Amino acid sequence: MVSLKSIGEGFLSTVAGSFRKTLLVAVAVAGLLGGCATKDTGATDVWDPLETPNRFIFAINRAVDTVAIRPVAVLYRDWAPPPAQRGVHNALDNLGEPVTAINEVVQGAPSRAGKTVARFVVNSTIGVAGLFDVATKMGLERTKEDMGKTIGMYAGVEPENGGFYIMLPLIGPSNARDGVGFAIDSAVDPFSIVTLNLSSTAALIANGARYGAEVIDTRTRTMFALDDLEKNSVDYYAVLRSAYTQQRADQIRQKRTTGARAELERRDNLALVR
């Protein structure tokens, strides 16, 4: 009997060839960020040459959050039953599994990507479109990767140096590395590709609904942390900028360490075989 992991690995080998251009773009961007950076910045010294327009966009984002997003998130948190909230969160996570698998292939971890594909198959079927995380109970632990982390893993600069900092409208903190990564992830996302092939209207509705659900789900889960951060900050913009940079740097540094450890283990295994 063919296992789900074997199916996932076979599928991912095909995906790896289809997305070879994605890998080339990621490596090229990594080299660009590494070669063009004038200095390696730390989390307390973020390169923000666009600070004035960034603060303007930040003010707009805060206004939209105050008027619309936060009130809806509060209603959702207080009125939606916890099982329903878990189901929505699980379904959103499930939709992101294919992009995670693609990034794991680019990161040189096809076996882990096979498990991610197996998770997606199990939760999409037995888990009723991802509403129930059956895969975790079967021992298929969830991982989450994105192209920003993938580029950061290969880039030859300090993890804190993701290029210039940028505040994206209705999305929030980012930088050159993560912005390019977000664009690539969006371009290779099977959900977006499938809905766009159906019709532009279907893609607009489906992706709009997905994005809206992700915003409310994320805002609900980060409400206390962000409220506390804002209340205790003299300059909320600067604190959020530093926190975002540090968080992403920690994720990338951990990814580099994990990748180096995996390579050492692979070499040890080859040595034992020989």
N, C-alpha and C positions, 0 to 999 in steps of 0.2 A: 504493500500500500504506500502510495506517495504521500509524504508528510507535507503539511502546510509550509514548513520551513523550506523544504526542497522546492516547492512551487514558487515561494517568494524569491528564493535565490535565482531560480531560472528566469523569472519575470524581470528581476533586477538586472540580470546580465544583458537582457534586451534593452532595458531602460538606459543602462550605462552607455551603450552604443548610440542610442537616440539622442542622449543629452551630452555627447562629447563636446559640442560647441559651448554648452554651459560651463563645463570644466575649463575650457580654454579662456572663456570670458572671465571666470573667477580668478584664474591664475594671472591673467593680464592685469586685472584690477588690483590684485594683491601686489604685483610688481610696481604698478603705478603709484599706489599708496606708499609703498616702501621707498621708492626712488624719488618721489616728488616731495615727501615730507621734509620740512626744513628742520624739524626738531622732534624729539620724542617727548610728549607731554604726559604729565601725571594727572591723576584724577582731580587734584586740587589746582591744576593749571591747564584747563581744557582750552584748546585752540578754537576760538570763537570769533573769527573775523567778520561774521555776519550778525553780530550781537544786536545791533539796532533793529534790523528787520525781524530777527528772531524773537526779540522781546515783543514786537508788535503782534506777530502771529501768536505768541504765547498768551498775550492779553485777549486776543480773539478766542483762542481755545478755552481760556478760563471763563469767558463770558458765556460761551455755548455750553460749557459744562455746568455752570451755575444755573442757567436758565432751563436747560433741557436734560442733559445727560444725567447729572447727579439726582435730580428729582425722580426721574424714571427708574434709576438704579435703586433708590431708596424704596419706591413702591414695589419693585420687583423683589427686593430682598425681604421686605416685610409681609408681602401678600402671596407670593408664589410659594407653594409647599416645597420644603427642602428636597424631597425626592425629584420634583420637577426641575429644580435648579441643578441638581446633580446630573439629571438626564440631559439637559441642554448643554452643560459643560462637557459631558462625555461625548455628545454628538459633535460639538465643535472641535474637540481634540481629535476625534476620529477623522474629520474632514482634513485635518492637517497632517495625518500620517503619511500620505504619499509624498508630500514635499520633504518631510523628515527623511524618508527612505532614500529619496534622490540625493539629498545632502550627504547621507551616510555612505552612499556609493562614491560620491566625489571625494569624501574624506578617506576613502580607502578601507571601508568597513562593510563589505558586501554581506557578510554573515549577519551582522547586526541589522542591516537593511532588510535582509530576508525575514528576520523576526518581526520587523516593523510592518512589512507587507502581510505577514501572517496575522498580526494583530488586527490590521485593517480588514482582512477577509473575515476573521472570526467575529469581530464586533459589528461589521456591516450586515452580517447574516444572523448568527445566533443572538447577537446583541441588539437586534432590531434597529438597524441604521445607526448604530453607535450609541444609542440611548443608555445601554447597559455595558459596563466594562467587563465583559466575560473573559477577555484575553488575559487580563491581569490575574484573575483567579486560576487560569490555566498555566501560570508561570511565565507569561510573555509580558515582561515589564515594559512600561512605556518610556520612550526617550523622545526628546524634542530637539531638533536641529534646524538651523536656518542658514541661508547663504552668507549672511553677515558673519556668523561664527566660523563658517567654512573658510571664508576669505581671511579672517583673522588668524585662523589656524596656520595658514600657509604664508601670510605676510611676514616679511622680515623686519618688523618694527615692534616696539613695545605694544602690548595689548591695549593700553590706554590711548594709543595714537591711531584713531580710526579716520584720520583726515579731519576736515573742518566740521565743527558741530553745526547742526541744523535743526530747527524746530519745524516739523511738518504740520500743515493745517489739518486739524481733526484727527491726527495720528499721534503727534507728540514728539518727544525727544528722539533724535537720531544723529547720524553723522554720515560722512561721505561713504564709508565702508558699508554701514548698515543700510543706507539708502539704496545703494547699488544692489546689495543683497536682497532687499525687499522687492525691488523691481524684477530681479531674476526669479525669485520665488514665485511672484505673481504670474510671470510669463510661463513657467513650467508647471503650475498648479493644475492637475488634471480636472479638478472641479470647474475651474474657470474655463479651461479649454473645451470641456464637454458642453457646458451651458452656452458658450459663445458659438459653438458649432450648431446648436439648436436654433438660436436666433439672438440678435443683439438685445432684443427686449427681454428675453428669458434670462440672458446673462446679467443684464442690469438689475432685474428683480431679484434673482437668486443671489448674486454677489452682494447686492445692497442689503438683503435680509440677513445674509451671513455676517457681513461686517457690522450691522447694527446689533445683532445678537452678541457678537464678540465684544463690542464696546461696552454693552450693558453688563455682560458677564464679568469682564475684566474690572470695570468700575466698581461693581459690587464687591469683588474680592479684594480690591485695593483701597476701599473707602476709608477704613480706619487709619491705615498707614499714611495715606496721602493727606487726610485731614490733620493728623498729628504733625506731619512734616510741615504743612502750610502754617499751622498755628504757632509752631515754634521756630519759624524761619524769619530772619530779618529780610533776606532777599530770597524769596521762594524760587524764582527763576534760576539763580545761581546754585542753590542747594539741589534742586532737581537735576540740573545739568551735571553736577558733580556726582550725584547718586547714580544717574543713568550710566555715566562713563565708567564708574567704578564697578557697577554690576556687570556690564558687558565685558570689561577687562577681566574680571574674575572668571566669568564663563569661558572666555577664550583661553586664559591661562590654564584652567583646568582641562580644557580640550587638548591643548598642546601637551600637557603632562600625560594625559591618557593616551594620546597618539604615540608619544615617545615610548611609553611603557609597553604598548601593544607591539611596537616594532622590535623592541628588545626581546619580548617573549617569542615573537615569530622567528627571530634569528636563533634563539636558544633551541627552539623546536627543530629547526633545520639542522643545527649542529648535532642534536641527539639522533636525528634520522641518519646523518652521515656516519 
